[in-house]
Amino acid sequence: MKVLAAMSGGVDSAVAAARAVDAGHDVVGVHLALSRMPGTLRSGARGCCTIEDSLDARRAAERLGIPFYVWDFSERFRDDVIDDFIAEYAAGRTPNPCMRCNERIKFAAVLEKALALGFDAVATGHYAHIVTDDSGHRELHRASDEAKDQSYVLGVLTSEQLAHAMFPLGRTPNKAAVRAEASARGLTVAQKPDSHDICFIPDGDTRGWLADRIAPEAGTIVDRDGAQVGSHDGATSFTVGQRRGLNLGVPAPDGRPRFVLEVRPRSNEVVVGPREALAVRELAGARFTWAGLDPVASGIAVADSTAPDAVAEFACEVQVRAHADPVPARARVVPSTGAAPGAAADADDAGSPAGLPSAGTLELVVTVQEPLHGVAPGQTAVIYVGTRVLGQCTIDRTVSADAHSDSPSDAVPATAS
Amino acid sequence: MTIYLDHAATSPMPRAVRERYVEALEVVGNPSSIHSSGQSARALLDEARARIAATLGVDPIEVTFTGGGTEAVNLAVKGMLWSRRAAGHGSRILAPAAEHHATLDAVQWLVDHEGATVDWLPVDASGRLRLDALEAALASGPAALLTMLWANNEVGTLQPVAEAAALAAAAGVPVHVDAIAAYGQVPLAPVPVGVSAVSISAHKVGGPVGVGALVLRRGTEVEPLLHGGAQQRGRSGTMDAAGAAAFAHATELAHDALDDRAAHKRALRDRLAEGIRDRVPEARLSTDLTDSLPGTLHLRVPGAEGDSLLFLLDQAGFAVSTGSACQAGVPEPSHVLLAMGVSPSEARGSLRISLGPDTTAAEIDALLDALPHATRQALAAGLAARQPRLGR
């Protein structure tokens, strides 16, 4: 096969490219230029997408004896990842830009260009693997437990995208093995530190970066009953689950710490409450995809005859962050009721074009067995069955597990982008 | 076997030049040393200087060797500006908007750090300096210098150097000409009246990389960029005798057969242009075939990325260029094409094909066989900025 190896300049993608070469494929290395104004040098272990990273990728390609090119996707990346990141925060949501990049850049813009230019597949250094079933259908699976499994950030890929994806590191037992292999292959990036941060915020200061792009506006911090308990300099700099930096003037009646429960960008309010109010028993999103065959075709669930394409409840696990543990859950696909109970809390948002799904739109609804903490609208919920990634949704709304949620104002509505 | 059609980037060193270079490298001695070894090296250097001067019709004392074309341009632009400013002529620079990056960046540096001002002069749709604009700029007030290309390095358009230099001379403004793309392709001698400095480079004519020269006419002063020994007029640093010898040999080869080589390249270039018109109707030619370097052809494919075209042709065994500089491989739409009035999106679909003295008709025909398919494939891949269908 003719394989495009996406080479970031890191050790994983270099070894992935090397393995694709070893497997006998006709491999071309491509470094994606995602920034118009790349820095010259990495600063410490942070960030990526510098000229130095591009040179590292080139050096690895030279070592492997494969052709190497730099493709500019900076404009696409700005529109689909950076602007999306800003818009999501501005809407009070918590996006995952790496996921967006896989969904819309690596396995969309890059893959489409690659296919048009005669490639058969795009290979990356992600830790996840693809299994092909007896009838030729592709499934996405977790990497081994010890490896830094990255199937979560690939959960957005559809069958069409998976059909041309290649993850040569998928079955590697652990990262140390990849570094050892890089070293044995004479790749200079063998000991290069991992990048942990958002690549377009190289200094790691997401708050500061956002503050430069979303004009902060002072507003109020309220409790769940709407009583003002403090003020803030800009609602969009808060994330659901955050505790620090609230500087509340009024102590909670019980004296216990309070957490951000909700960010309401329209009214510029931040809602706070006790930790238990963060616990979520249900989450749902209308923007969902299946990573391969859908659950009914996979024999995991049965169709729900009450609506076309609806899926009856089935057992699964759900993971809501890249490094979170998956938790047992039940999922179903049902027509949305149009608004969550109590969605009127920030009803002006729901009326926007980016509001909650209108009645009749299908929604992936996930009910967790034990209450789940740290779930914010905008995050992606990836559904697993065993090691298999079944699909995902972007979380539009959550339902609190707290007793207080009997009050109708407690579901967290959010805008869908 | 790769068919090399990127001679405007660098032209391969002919065997005879390579042999001369190696021979010269065997000569021990620093040309500035007083002993006999030093004198041997000095003899090589002086001989080379005289031979290069002869190709331009200037005196040897007017040739200062540099570490390449970029240094020559920087020395001319910065050195002349500093020198003219010291003499009370201010620090206003006149430069066409379609200059090479060596000039653009040197001028911009002077603006940013030395308080210089610049008038970027417009070019026409072929990338040629508009003399009416130059005239108006000269009439509008005193200027420290005019710097301009002899031939555009991307699209190949020859510039009205003699006319511009005459206008500048009448206004008492010295002129630097960046002749790096033109030297060895078209005759430059006699250097037109009014031209005070000319930059040239060895590797564009089959000499070594890292060797260039700035012609500084008598009476032209430049403030040096480099200090430390004053070995040459306007430049310090140990002189590269072997590099100079190889440069001289390469440029003599180019100049001995200048007309024949130009005719050969022009015939093939025109054959290529005609073939493209016939077989690649999606392409638009940017090069003015009547008044340009003989071996350069620039084209655009609207709706395609130049890097897609380059990739596909590279895979098919052809070394060509998108023609414009890139930072970390991020292609900027060429400022030359933008100055010519081409839209930024169309400028992204650029391809520059530049022929050498040994290019054959068979090679051009092979390229013509590969181009239609590559063009259609690159068009199918589209512009990188377009919204993909997948992942929505």
Interface residues (C-beta under 8 A of the other chain):
Chain A: V28 H31 A33 S35 R36 P38 T50 I51 S54 P67 Y69 V70 W71 D72 F73 S74 E75 R76 D79 E103 R104 F107 A108 A109 L111 E112 K113 A116 L117 G118 V156 T158 E160 Q161
Chain B: E305 D307 S308 F311 L312 D314 Q315 C326 Q327 A328 G329 V330 P331 Q377 A378 A380 A381 G382 A384 A385 Q387 P388 R389 L390 G391 R392
